[in-house]
């Protein structure tokens, strides 16, 4: 949600990255790993995923202090075939583990054409698009799916939240156009957005949530009595279920009732599951030919006449590219309440504040 | 849509398969291929996919007579790596080509853990779940995606139908429970269902279609003035776009404006694109352990209390399993208008009628 310019300050990516790295190092994470996590989190901020970048730092630090994350994990491959691997993250920070999974999948796919790496004993890894994007510079398509870190979605027709919003991100390279980055949850809206509506006393549109009576719930202050709705009703439920089985069950990770709400419990091992799929375009056709075709697809979509009041068709990822350009030029805007939290974190860890 | 029992007759799967096989043979398709297509189509009917089984026979025969399908295709692998292949279907019937792709993906995945087969120069292949199900007896998870055979979906915010409903099917084996079969389009409803509503003069629910003014379209008789809506708005658009790129563009198949409406043009090469992904469970964990876990997931979802008026949580594929059991015991019900069409097809081809 946008905030007034006077309620926020901008910082360079370097400032934000360095600040997060020193916080992580102060909690006992080795320097190189701290830098990697800080880089991946800042990348989320650059992509405009404000709820999945530095915003998460206080929560992560709290979890590190409560020993909910293993600061020095032994991330290792526990199953391995030509085009797949299963990675055990040893309860390290999710960013490190998913980053490693993506690297392995990309390396394998260079030989095999397509490769899949499953993950168990991982944790929340921030913005999904950060990882699907990792395939782009290798001229690959990247696909990443995670079991979400809290259950807010009941099975279709049910009332017990047994599913998370289990998100998917897919990145596809283009030639002259921006890459396509689909980064979406399987629910109509996120629980985070509902919380913002509650804070501001706004009424939610119909279709976001449903109450215990099965009717639309639009009063955000009553969000805890209802549930998020999946996209397309039973279809979104089906996607959340299948993504949960592929990212969780198949890897021996938690899924369903055993999912631990990261925000409510800061010390238990979440055993978060994820998977990464890399598809090497060169196995299918000339990379240049493919990228030009993607440009043509984008041009075609954008050539469509629009609905009244719509000024143009947007490609998935357009907002992320716009944020990246703005933040590269002007810095990353952080709201003052977050800055106060970050100052407390810094003081508590006895490291220099952001800036 | 259900029809009255007095308006339909039931036939055994064997009767339906034998009938379709003799029709295809009469158009010049070799016996073995005719039997394969007939088997895969009948499997769609068994799964309750009434609009994607024998219902399509008259259309397919028309296309064969118009030389829109190649009756004796040279289906061959044109790109090949350890864990992927690209198949050129030589404009044969889609059923033959997707069947071959699934076989190759499953065979490769036995060695590599995961394998992906892309398809170009294919055609409509009937019910998607038929193919994702092929992985089950190999203790694999099967995933199948197709570029749909007609564009009914505009990009989000646009009005020009540049996308198809690009469906996905995923099948996951269970132990004692029925397998999970997610078989869904990326639109809220199908165009076929809209046509049924128009025929019967029924009003459509809000959310299925939108008119040229951007407002909900509920008068099914005006369907041709509006467009289908994607699940979750921009999310379903994003999924349809990504599926189209993965199943179409990446394989050198048609996607976007160049998609040929199979029902409006019976002779042009549609260059339909599809892909198949096989995931070998044994690469990740013991197959028995996984299947028991899936049983547990199913039991957990079904244990959820339900919304008022809902008698239980359904798993994706529950309807297909119920149809399979009913049709195994009682035969496949075919409505009389379809039977009349099938009789015309038989007479025209000088083969014995169904029965």
HADDOCK unambig.tbl for C-alpha pairs under 7 A between the chains (distance, minus, plus):
assign (segid A and resid 79 and name CA) (segid B and resid 283 and name CA) 6.89 0.50 0.50
assign (segid A and resid 79 and name CA) (segid B and resid 284 and name CA) 6.42 0.50 0.50
assign (segid A and resid 81 and name CA) (segid B and resid 112 and name CA) 5.48 0.50 0.50
assign (segid A and resid 81 and name CA) (segid B and resid 113 and name CA) 5.86 0.50 0.50
assign (segid A and resid 82 and name CA) (segid B and resid 112 and name CA) 4.74 0.50 0.50
assign (segid A and resid 83 and name CA) (segid B and resid 83 and name CA) 6.27 0.50 0.50
assign (segid A and resid 83 and name CA) (segid B and resid 112 and name CA) 5.00 0.50 0.50
assign (segid A and resid 83 and name CA) (segid B and resid 113 and name CA) 5.98 0.50 0.50
assign (segid A and resid 83 and name CA) (segid B and resid 114 and name CA) 5.89 0.50 0.50
assign (segid A and resid 84 and name CA) (segid B and resid 112 and name CA) 6.91 0.50 0.50
assign (segid A and resid 84 and name CA) (segid B and resid 113 and name CA) 5.71 0.50 0.50
assign (segid A and resid 84 and name CA) (segid B and resid 114 and name CA) 6.30 0.50 0.50
assign (segid A and resid 86 and name CA) (segid B and resid 284 and name CA) 6.56 0.50 0.50
assign (segid A and resid 112 and name CA) (segid B and resid 81 and name CA) 5.47 0.50 0.50
assign (segid A and resid 112 and name CA) (segid B and resid 82 and name CA) 4.73 0.50 0.50
assign (segid A and resid 112 and name CA) (segid B and resid 83 and name CA) 4.99 0.50 0.50
assign (segid A and resid 112 and name CA) (segid B and resid 84 and name CA) 6.89 0.50 0.50
assign (segid A and resid 113 and name CA) (segid B and resid 81 and name CA) 5.84 0.50 0.50
assign (segid A and resid 113 and name CA) (segid B and resid 83 and name CA) 5.97 0.50 0.50
assign (segid A and resid 113 and name CA) (segid B and resid 84 and name CA) 5.68 0.50 0.50
assign (segid A and resid 114 and name CA) (segid B and resid 83 and name CA) 5.90 0.50 0.50
assign (segid A and resid 114 and name CA) (segid B and resid 84 and name CA) 6.29 0.50 0.50
assign (segid A and resid 114 and name CA) (segid B and resid 115 and name CA) 6.85 0.50 0.50
assign (segid A and resid 114 and name CA) (segid B and resid 116 and name CA) 6.77 0.50 0.50
assign (segid A and resid 115 and name CA) (segid B and resid 114 and name CA) 6.84 0.50 0.50
assign (segid A and resid 116 and name CA) (segid B and resid 114 and name CA) 6.77 0.50 0.50
assign (segid A and resid 155 and name CA) (segid B and resid 301 and name CA) 6.19 0.50 0.50
assign (segid A and resid 155 and name CA) (segid B and resid 313 and name CA) 6.70 0.50 0.50
assign (segid A and resid 156 and name CA) (segid B and resid 313 and name CA) 6.42 0.50 0.50
assign (segid A and resid 157 and name CA) (segid B and resid 306 and name CA) 5.65 0.50 0.50
assign (segid A and resid 157 and name CA) (segid B and resid 307 and name CA) 5.55 0.50 0.50
assign (segid A and resid 157 and name CA) (segid B and resid 310 and name CA) 6.12 0.50 0.50
assign (segid A and resid 157 and name CA) (segid B and resid 313 and name CA) 5.66 0.50 0.50
assign (segid A and resid 158 and name CA) (segid B and resid 304 and name CA) 5.54 0.50 0.50
assign (segid A and resid 158 and name CA) (segid B and resid 305 and name CA) 5.55 0.50 0.50
assign (segid A and resid 158 and name CA) (segid B and resid 306 and name CA) 3.97 0.50 0.50
assign (segid A and resid 158 and name CA) (segid B and resid 307 and name CA) 5.51 0.50 0.50
assign (segid A and resid 158 and name CA) (segid B and resid 313 and name CA) 5.95 0.50 0.50
assign (segid A and resid 159 and name CA) (segid B and resid 304 and name CA) 6.40 0.50 0.50
assign (segid A and resid 159 and name CA) (segid B and resid 305 and name CA) 5.62 0.50 0.50
assign (segid A and resid 159 and name CA) (segid B and resid 306 and name CA) 5.39 0.50 0.50
assign (segid A and resid 159 and name CA) (segid B and resid 307 and name CA) 6.04 0.50 0.50
assign (segid A and resid 160 and name CA) (segid B and resid 304 and name CA) 5.36 0.50 0.50
assign (segid A and resid 160 and name CA) (segid B and resid 305 and name CA) 6.35 0.50 0.50
assign (segid A and resid 162 and name CA) (segid B and resid 301 and name CA) 6.98 0.50 0.50
assign (segid A and resid 182 and name CA) (segid B and resid 238 and name CA) 6.26 0.50 0.50
assign (segid A and resid 184 and name CA) (segid B and resid 235 and name CA) 6.65 0.50 0.50
assign (segid A and resid 188 and name CA) (segid B and resid 232 and name CA) 5.60 0.50 0.50
assign (segid A and resid 212 and name CA) (segid B and resid 307 and name CA) 6.93 0.50 0.50
assign (segid A and resid 213 and name CA) (segid B and resid 307 and name CA) 6.68 0.50 0.50
assign (segid A and resid 213 and name CA) (segid B and resid 308 and name CA) 6.37 0.50 0.50
assign (segid A and resid 214 and name CA) (segid B and resid 307 and name CA) 5.62 0.50 0.50
assign (segid A and resid 214 and name CA) (segid B and resid 308 and name CA) 6.44 0.50 0.50
assign (segid A and resid 231 and name CA) (segid B and resid 231 and name CA) 5.40 0.50 0.50
assign (segid A and resid 231 and name CA) (segid B and resid 232 and name CA) 4.39 0.50 0.50
assign (segid A and resid 232 and name CA) (segid B and resid 188 and name CA) 5.61 0.50 0.50
assign (segid A and resid 232 and name CA) (segid B and resid 231 and name CA) 4.39 0.50 0.50
assign (segid A and resid 232 and name CA) (segid B and resid 232 and name CA) 5.88 0.50 0.50
assign (segid A and resid 235 and name CA) (segid B and resid 184 and name CA) 6.67 0.50 0.50
assign (segid A and resid 238 and name CA) (segid B and resid 182 and name CA) 6.26 0.50 0.50
assign (segid A and resid 238 and name CA) (segid B and resid 316 and name CA) 6.12 0.50 0.50
assign (segid A and resid 249 and name CA) (segid B and resid 293 and name CA) 6.90 0.50 0.50
assign (segid A and resid 250 and name CA) (segid B and resid 284 and name CA) 6.63 0.50 0.50
assign (segid A and resid 250 and name CA) (segid B and resid 290 and name CA) 6.67 0.50 0.50
assign (segid A and resid 251 and name CA) (segid B and resid 284 and name CA) 6.42 0.50 0.50
assign (segid A and resid 256 and name CA) (segid B and resid 297 and name CA) 6.91 0.50 0.50
assign (segid A and resid 283 and name CA) (segid B and resid 79 and name CA) 6.87 0.50 0.50
assign (segid A and resid 284 and name CA) (segid B and resid 79 and name CA) 6.40 0.50 0.50
assign (segid A and resid 284 and name CA) (segid B and resid 86 and name CA) 6.55 0.50 0.50
assign (segid A and resid 284 and name CA) (segid B and resid 250 and name CA) 6.62 0.50 0.50
assign (segid A and resid 284 and name CA) (segid B and resid 251 and name CA) 6.42 0.50 0.50
assign (segid A and resid 290 and name CA) (segid B and resid 250 and name CA) 6.67 0.50 0.50
assign (segid A and resid 293 and name CA) (segid B and resid 249 and name CA) 6.90 0.50 0.50
assign (segid A and resid 297 and name CA) (segid B and resid 256 and name CA) 6.91 0.50 0.50
assign (segid A and resid 301 and name CA) (segid B and resid 155 and name CA) 6.19 0.50 0.50
assign (segid A and resid 301 and name CA) (segid B and resid 162 and name CA) 6.98 0.50 0.50
assign (segid A and resid 304 and name CA) (segid B and resid 158 and name CA) 5.55 0.50 0.50
assign (segid A and resid 304 and name CA) (segid B and resid 159 and name CA) 6.39 0.50 0.50
assign (segid A and resid 304 and name CA) (segid B and resid 160 and name CA) 5.36 0.50 0.50
assign (segid A and resid 305 and name CA) (segid B and resid 158 and name CA) 5.55 0.50 0.50
assign (segid A and resid 305 and name CA) (segid B and resid 159 and name CA) 5.61 0.50 0.50
assign (segid A and resid 305 and name CA) (segid B and resid 160 and name CA) 6.34 0.50 0.50
assign (segid A and resid 306 and name CA) (segid B and resid 157 and name CA) 5.66 0.50 0.50
assign (segid A and resid 306 and name CA) (segid B and resid 158 and name CA) 3.98 0.50 0.50
assign (segid A and resid 306 and name CA) (segid B and resid 159 and name CA) 5.40 0.50 0.50
assign (segid A and resid 307 and name CA) (segid B and resid 157 and name CA) 5.56 0.50 0.50
assign (segid A and resid 307 and name CA) (segid B and resid 158 and name CA) 5.52 0.50 0.50
assign (segid A and resid 307 and name CA) (segid B and resid 159 and name CA) 6.05 0.50 0.50
assign (segid A and resid 307 and name CA) (segid B and resid 212 and name CA) 6.93 0.50 0.50
assign (segid A and resid 307 and name CA) (segid B and resid 213 and name CA) 6.69 0.50 0.50
assign (segid A and resid 307 and name CA) (segid B and resid 214 and name CA) 5.63 0.50 0.50
assign (segid A and resid 308 and name CA) (segid B and resid 213 and name CA) 6.37 0.50 0.50
assign (segid A and resid 308 and name CA) (segid B and resid 214 and name CA) 6.45 0.50 0.50
assign (segid A and resid 310 and name CA) (segid B and resid 157 and name CA) 6.11 0.50 0.50
assign (segid A and resid 313 and name CA) (segid B and resid 155 and name CA) 6.71 0.50 0.50
assign (segid A and resid 313 and name CA) (segid B and resid 156 and name CA) 6.43 0.50 0.50
assign (segid A and resid 313 and name CA) (segid B and resid 157 and name CA) 5.66 0.50 0.50
assign (segid A and resid 313 and name CA) (segid B and resid 158 and name CA) 5.96 0.50 0.50
assign (segid A and resid 316 and name CA) (segid B and resid 238 and name CA) 6.12 0.50 0.50
